[in-house]
């Protein structure tokens, strides 16, 4: 018996002495590291143990000592895009991870429209999905990492998942918006792209933030906050379980597709979005990290003519205007009246990629961001609207211009409403002010117009203003009037039901 116990003791000691480095899930084979940077590597080892790390791309060796709990972290330099590469970790026993690429890394977060895979949801397809699945093998340098769902009140710094190379087998179940974003980057830049997705259908923005950042917002509606109690809505639950585990992973920027679950507290959404951007930038250690959000697409929600959706959209653009290196990909033309998950996900990914390519990679020849309202002037019984992100007056060879025809042509400009001082809105006539990219608004029902709204409804199929590049005019209003509750819609009961519904079909 003593002899058996002795051998057990010796075996345990041997295992301790040979304990090799342990890495978090996101550090592994097939990953992409941000090129031309200093990236974080971290993991676990025997407490107070020296760990040597050697990178194949520059043959550099880095040394770090684990703390009393066995944690260690080190920054390593990366070169220009390349691969495949390897990293060797050694604390007495070697651990090698392989097929690593140096390229561009982006974090992709949000609700189910970010979660929606390339193959689509049940009865909700992604347009041309079969083409992308069948061609996925052509892009092995696109790598994908999906953070598993984890809702928790406890701060968590690891997750069980793995990096996958683009293939027909892997792409079908990966986020369509994220994949199409990465595909466009890869085609334009010619470098590897790493995509890290963290998303959960029906989630509120508050659950992707910590309580400190939420509490730091003055005047926020705490009564609404108290309603967020489910695993995908309660404040900080998904931040703890799905953001902290990847927060050490060095990245270029973020793309974001979320908002419709916050229609109940749309009036707080601007401040919440600003706070989330600041928080994520802080924990990633870069106060100017690019952040591109997706404008919510038209959908009937409580009714076509009600206005809960455009109020959130308005907040999205307001948030973007308050911070540097933040943009919005417009989707006014991509919605569907009865499907909350629009099929045209390639266009969403492409427009997000366009923002990054133009702003962060300096690719010339790409269009401006989608046009947005700039200013309004009154002339007699008409209102003349000017816009951002369109061609200068009388510049005939610039495709950043509106597509529009006069009232004698087959295409009519639609989606506009106009009101007088009585604040009653009527459908408006719209025509181009040629060569100036201005739009003239009038109505036979309003002799003295003072305010205009465009696509300012949950679903407005007549809104058809685009540029030559096909980028849609974003919804807007020129007034700041209080929207009557009857026009917002009966969203409170619907939102309560949303909290208890466990389904991927949540927005």
C-alpha positions in Angstrom: 0.0 0.0 0.0 2.8 2.4 0.9 4.5 1.6 -2.4 1.3 2.4 -4.4 1.0 5.7 -2.5 4.6 6.5 -3.2 4.1 6.0 -7.0 1.0 8.2 -7.0 2.9 10.9 -5.2 5.8 10.7 -7.7 3.3 10.8 -10.6 1.6 14.0 -9.3 5.0 15.7 -8.8 6.0 14.7 -12.4 2.8 16.2 -13.8 3.4 19.5 -11.9 7.0 19.7 -13.2 5.9 19.1 -16.8 2.8 21.3 -16.7 2.8 23.1 -20.0 1.5 26.6 -20.8 -2.2 26.9 -21.1 -3.7 29.4 -23.6 -7.2 31.0 -23.7 -9.5 29.8 -26.4 -8.9 32.8 -28.7 -5.2 32.2 -28.8 -4.7 29.1 -31.0 -4.1 27.5 -34.3 -5.4 29.3 -37.4 -5.8 32.7 -35.7 -5.1 36.0 -37.3 -3.0 38.6 -35.4 -3.2 42.3 -36.2 -0.3 43.1 -38.5 2.2 45.9 -38.0 1.3 46.2 -34.3 2.1 45.1 -30.8 -0.3 42.4 -30.0 -1.2 40.8 -26.6 -0.5 37.2 -25.9 -1.5 35.8 -22.6 -2.3 32.6 -20.7 -1.6 30.4 -17.7 1.4 28.5 -16.3 2.7 27.2 -13.1 2.8 30.1 -10.6 6.0 32.1 -10.6 7.2 30.2 -13.7 9.3 31.7 -16.5 7.7 31.4 -19.9 9.6 31.9 -23.2 7.7 32.9 -26.3 9.2 32.7 -29.8 7.5 34.1 -32.9 8.4 32.7 -36.3 7.9 35.8 -38.4 10.7 37.8 -36.8 12.5 35.0 -34.8 12.2 37.2 -31.7 12.1 35.6 -28.2 10.1 37.2 -25.4 10.3 36.2 -21.7 7.7 36.7 -19.1 7.1 35.3 -15.6 3.7 34.1 -14.4 2.3 35.7 -11.3 1.3 33.9 -8.1 -1.9 32.8 -9.7 -0.2 31.5 -12.8 -1.3 34.3 -15.1 1.0 35.9 -17.6 0.7 38.5 -20.4 3.2 39.9 -22.9 3.2 42.1 -26.0 4.9 40.9 -29.1 5.6 42.8 -32.3 4.0 41.8 -35.6 5.2 42.4 -39.2 3.5 43.1 -42.4 0.8 40.6 -43.5 2.1 37.1 -43.9 1.6 33.5 -43.1 1.5 30.7 -42.2 3.4 31.4 -39.1 3.9 29.8 -35.7 4.4 30.7 -32.0 6.4 28.5 -29.6 5.6 28.7 -25.9 8.1 27.1 -23.4 8.0 26.9 -19.7 10.1 23.7 -19.7 7.7 22.0 -22.0 7.1 23.2 -25.5 3.6 24.2 -26.8 3.5 25.2 -30.5 0.5 26.8 -32.3 0.5 26.9 -36.1 -1.0 28.2 -39.3 -1.2 31.7 -37.8 -1.6 34.7 -40.2 -0.8 38.3 -39.8 -3.5 40.6 -41.2 -6.5 42.7 -40.2 -8.6 41.8 -37.1 -12.1 43.1 -36.5 -14.5 42.6 -33.6 -18.1 42.1 -34.7 -21.0 42.4 -32.2 -24.7 42.9 -31.8 -28.1 41.3 -32.0 -29.5 38.6 -34.3 -29.0 40.6 -37.5 -25.3 40.3 -36.7 -25.8 36.7 -35.5 -27.7 35.7 -38.7 -25.5 33.1 -40.5 -24.6 33.0 -44.1 -27.1 30.1 -44.6 -29.8 32.2 -43.0 -32.3 31.4 -40.3 -35.3 29.0 -40.7 -37.7 30.6 -43.4 -35.4 33.6 -43.5 -32.7 33.2 -46.2 -29.6 35.3 -46.9 -29.7 36.4 -50.6 -27.4 34.3 -52.8 -26.1 32.3 -49.8 -25.4 29.2 -51.8 -22.9 31.1 -54.0 -21.0 32.3 -51.0 -20.9 28.9 -49.4 -19.7 27.2 -52.5 -17.0 29.8 -53.1 -15.8 29.9 -49.5 -12.9 27.5 -50.1 -11.3 30.2 -52.3 -10.6 32.4 -49.3 -8.7 30.3 -46.7 -7.0 33.5 -45.4 -10.3 34.7 -43.9 -10.4 33.3 -40.4 -13.4 33.2 -38.1 -13.9 33.0 -34.3 -17.3 32.8 -32.7 -17.7 33.6 -29.0 -20.1 31.1 -27.5 -23.2 32.4 -25.7 -22.5 33.0 -22.0 -24.7 35.2 -19.8 -23.1 35.7 -16.4 -22.9 38.1 -13.5 -19.3 37.0 -13.0 -16.4 38.5 -14.9 -15.1 35.8 -17.3 -11.8 35.9 -19.2 -11.9 32.8 -21.3 -14.2 31.0 -23.7 -14.3 27.6 -25.4 -14.1 28.1 -29.1 -11.7 27.9 -32.0 -10.5 29.7 -35.1 -11.9 28.3 -38.4 -10.6 28.9 -41.9 -13.1 30.0 -44.5 -14.6 26.9 -46.1 -18.0 25.6 -47.3 -18.3 23.8 -44.0 -17.4 26.7 -41.7 -18.9 29.8 -43.5 -22.5 28.5 -43.6 -22.9 28.9 -39.9 -20.9 32.1 -39.4 -22.3 35.6 -39.2 -23.3 36.8 -42.7 -22.7 40.5 -42.0 -19.3 39.8 -40.4 -18.2 37.4 -43.2 -19.3 39.8 -46.0 -17.5 42.6 -44.3 -14.3 40.5 -44.1 -14.7 39.2 -47.6 -14.8 42.8 -49.0 -11.8 43.8 -46.9 -9.8 40.7 -48.1 -10.6 41.3 -51.7 -9.7 45.0 -51.6 -6.6 44.8 -49.3 -5.2 41.4 -50.4 -4.3 40.5 -46.8 -5.6 37.9 -44.3 -8.6 39.0 -42.3 -9.6 37.7 -38.8 -13.2 38.1 -37.7 -14.2 37.7 -34.0 -18.0 37.6 -33.5 -19.8 38.1 -30.2 -23.6 38.4 -30.6 -26.9 37.3 -29.2 -30.4 37.7 -30.7 -32.7 40.1 -28.9 -30.0 41.6 -26.7 -30.1 45.1 -25.4 -27.2 47.5 -25.6 -27.0 47.6 -21.8 -26.1 43.9 -21.5 -22.9 44.6 -23.6 -21.7 47.2 -21.1 -20.6 47.1 -17.5 -22.6 48.7 -14.8 -20.0 51.4 -14.2 -20.4 52.8 -17.7 -24.2 52.7 -17.6 -24.3 54.4 -14.2 -22.0 57.1 -15.5 -24.7 58.3 -17.9 -26.6 61.2 -16.3 -30.4 61.1 -16.3 -30.8 57.6 -17.7 -34.1 55.9 -17.3 -33.6 53.5 -14.4 -37.2 52.2 -14.6 -36.5 50.8 -18.0 -33.2 49.4 -16.9 -35.0 47.5 -14.2 -37.1 45.7 -16.9 -34.0 44.2 -18.5 -33.8 41.0 -16.5 -33.5 38.1 -19.0 -30.1 36.5 -19.8 -29.7 38.5 -23.0 -30.9 41.9 -21.7 -29.8 42.3 -18.1 -27.0 44.9 -17.8 -23.4 43.6 -18.1 -24.3 39.9 -18.3 -23.0 39.5 -21.9 -20.2 42.0 -21.3 -18.9 39.7 -18.6 -19.4 36.5 -20.5 -18.8 37.4 -24.1 -16.7 40.6 -24.3 -14.2 40.3 -21.4 -13.0 36.9 -22.7 -11.8 38.6 -26.0 -10.9 42.1 -24.7 -7.2 41.3 -24.6 -7.1 40.3 -28.2 -5.6 43.1 -30.3 -7.8 44.3 -33.1 -8.1 47.0 -35.7 -11.7 48.0 -35.0 -15.4 47.1 -34.4 -18.5 46.6 -36.4 -21.9 46.7 -34.7 -25.5 45.8 -35.6 -27.9 46.3 -32.7 -30.6 48.6 -31.5 -34.1 47.4 -32.1 -34.4 45.8 -28.6 -33.9 49.3 -27.2 -36.9 50.8 -28.9 -38.5 51.1 -25.4 -35.8 53.5 -24.3 -34.9 55.1 -27.6 -34.5 58.4 -25.8 -31.5 57.0 -23.9 -30.0 55.1 -26.9 -27.7 57.9 -28.1 -26.0 58.2 -24.7 -25.9 54.4 -24.3 -24.2 54.0 -27.7 -21.6 56.7 -27.0 -20.9 55.1 -23.6 -20.5 51.6 -25.1 -18.1 52.9 -27.8 -16.0 54.6 -25.1 -16.0 51.5 -22.9 -14.9 49.1 -25.6 -12.2 51.5 -26.8 -11.0 51.8 -23.2 -10.7 48.0 -22.5 -9.0 47.5 -25.9 -6.6 50.2 -25.0 -7.2 52.5 -28.0 -9.4 55.7 -27.6 -9.6 56.2 -31.3 -10.4 52.7 -32.4 -12.7 52.7 -35.5 -16.3 51.8 -34.7 -18.9 51.3 -37.5 -22.5 50.6 -36.7 -25.3 49.4 -39.0 -28.4 51.6 -39.3 -31.5 49.5 -38.4 -33.4 48.4 -41.5 -37.1 49.2 -42.1 -39.6 46.8 -40.6 -43.2 47.2 -39.6 -42.7 46.5 -35.9 -45.9 47.9 -34.3 -47.2 49.3 -37.6 -45.8 50.8 -40.9 -46.6 54.4 -40.1 -45.5 54.4 -36.5 -42.1 55.8 -35.5 -40.3 53.7 -32.8 -37.7 52.6 -35.4 -36.7 55.9 -36.8 -36.3 57.3 -33.3 -33.6 54.7 -32.6 -32.0 55.4 -36.0 -32.0 59.1 -35.2 -30.1 58.2 -32.0 -27.6 56.1 -34.0 -26.6 59.0 -36.2 -26.5 61.4 -33.2 -24.1 59.1 -31.4 -21.9 58.8 -34.5 -21.7 62.6 -34.8 -20.4 62.9 -31.2 -17.2 60.8 -31.6 -14.3 60.6 -34.0 -13.8 57.5 -36.2 -17.4 56.4 -35.9 -19.6 55.8 -38.9 -23.0 54.4 -39.9 -23.8 52.1 -42.8 -27.2 53.1 -44.1 -29.8 50.4 -44.8 -32.9 52.5 -45.7 -33.3 50.4 -48.9 -32.6 47.0 -47.4 -35.5 46.3 -45.1 -38.5 44.0 -45.4 -42.0 44.7 -44.1 -42.5 41.2 -42.5 -39.0 39.8 -42.0 -37.0 41.4 -39.2 -33.8 39.9 -40.7 -33.3 41.4 -44.1 -31.9 39.0 -46.8 -29.5 41.5 -48.3 -26.7 40.9 -45.8 -24.0 41.2 -48.5 -24.9 44.9 -49.0 -24.7 45.5 -45.2 -21.2 43.9 -45.0 -20.1 45.8 -48.1 -21.2 49.2 -46.8 -19.5 48.6 -43.4 -16.3 47.5 -45.3 -16.5 50.6 -47.5 -16.4 52.8 -44.4 -13.3 51.0 -43.1 -11.6 50.9 -46.5 -12.0 54.6 -47.1 -11.4 55.9 -43.6 -8.9 53.4 -42.1 -7.0 52.0 -45.1 -7.0 55.0 -47.3 -8.5 53.3 -50.4 -9.1 56.0 -53.0 -12.0 56.1 -55.4 -14.6 54.8 -53.0 -17.8 56.7 -52.4 -18.6 58.9 -49.4 -20.7 57.6 -46.6 -24.4 57.5 -47.3 -25.9 61.0 -47.6 -27.4 62.5 -44.5 -29.5 65.7 -43.9 -27.4 68.9 -43.6 -29.6 72.0 -43.6 -32.9 73.5 -44.8 -33.9 76.9 -46.2 -37.3 78.2 -47.0 -38.4 79.9 -50.3 -42.0 80.9 -50.6 -44.1 77.8 -50.1 -41.2 75.4 -50.5 -38.4 74.0 -48.4 -35.0 73.4 -50.0 -32.9 70.6 -48.4 -29.1 70.3 -48.5 -27.2 67.1 -47.6 -23.8 65.8 -46.4 -21.7 63.3 -48.4 -22.9 64.3 -51.9 -21.2 66.0 -54.8 -20.4 69.7 -54.9 -22.7 71.8 -57.0 -22.1 71.7 -60.7 -19.7 68.8 -60.5 -20.9 66.6 -63.3 -18.5 63.7 -63.2 -18.9 62.8 -59.5 -21.0 59.7 -58.8 -21.7 60.8 -55.2 -24.8 62.4 -56.5 -28.5 61.7 -56.2 -30.4 59.7 -58.7 -33.6 61.5 -59.4 -35.8 62.6 -62.2 -38.2 65.5 -62.7 -41.9 65.1 -62.3 -42.4 64.2 -65.9 -40.2 61.1 -65.7 -41.1 57.6 -64.6 -39.2 57.7 -61.3 -40.7 59.9 -58.6 -38.9 60.8 -55.4 -40.9 59.6 -52.5 -40.9 59.1 -48.7 -41.2 62.8 -47.7 -43.6 64.4 -45.3 -44.1 68.1 -44.7 -45.8 70.1 -41.9 -46.8 73.6 -41.1 -46.8 75.3 -37.7 -49.7 73.1 -36.7 -47.3 70.1 -36.7 -49.6 68.0 -38.8 -47.7 66.1 -41.5 -48.8 65.4 -45.1 -47.3 63.5 -47.9 -45.0 65.9 -49.8 -43.9 66.4 -53.4 -40.2 66.2 -53.9 -38.1 67.3 -56.9 -34.4 67.7 -57.6 -32.7 71.1 -57.8 -30.6 70.0 -60.7 -26.7 70.0 -60.5 -26.8 71.0 -56.8 -27.9 67.7 -55.1 -30.6 69.7 -53.3 -34.2 68.5 -53.0 -37.2 70.9 -53.1 -40.2 69.9 -50.9 -43.8 71.2 -51.2 -47.4 70.2 -50.6 -50.7 71.5 -51.7 -52.0 70.8 -48.2 -49.3 73.0 -46.5 -49.2 76.6 -47.6 -46.6 77.6 -45.0 -44.2 74.6 -44.5 -41.8 74.6 -41.6 -40.7 71.0 -41.2 -39.8 67.9 -43.3 -39.4 64.3 -42.5 -38.0 61.6 -44.7 -38.5 57.8 -44.2 -39.4 58.7 -40.7 -41.6 55.6 -40.2 -41.1 52.0 -39.2 -41.6 51.0 -42.8 -41.6 53.4 -45.7 -41.3 51.6 -49.0 -41.8 54.8 -51.0 -38.4 56.2 -49.7 -36.3 55.8 -52.8 -33.5 58.4 -52.7 -30.1 57.0 -53.6 -26.7 58.0 -55.0 -25.2 56.8 -58.2 -23.4 54.2 -56.1 -26.7 52.9 -54.7 -26.2 54.4 -51.2 -29.5 55.4 -49.7 -30.4 58.6 -48.0 -30.6 58.1 -44.3 -34.0 58.7 -42.5 -34.2 62.2 -40.9 -36.4 64.9 -39.6 -35.8 68.6 -39.5 -37.9 69.3 -36.4 -37.3 68.4 -32.8 -40.9 68.1 -31.8 -42.1 65.7 -29.2 -43.5 62.6 -30.9 -46.9 61.7 -29.5 -47.0 58.3 -27.8 -49.8 57.2 -30.2 -47.3 57.7 -33.1 -44.5 55.7 -31.4 -46.7 52.6 -31.0 -47.6 50.2 -28.2 -44.1 48.9 -27.7 -44.1 48.5 -23.9 -46.1 45.2 -23.8 -44.3 43.9 -26.9 -40.9 44.6 -25.3 -41.9 42.8 -22.1 -42.8 39.8 -24.2 -39.5 40.1 -26.0 -37.6 39.7 -22.7 -39.0 36.3 -21.9 -38.9 34.9 -25.4 -35.9 32.6 -26.1 -35.6 32.6 -29.8 -33.1 33.4 -32.6 -35.8 35.2 -34.3 -35.5 38.1 -31.9 -34.3 41.2 -33.6 
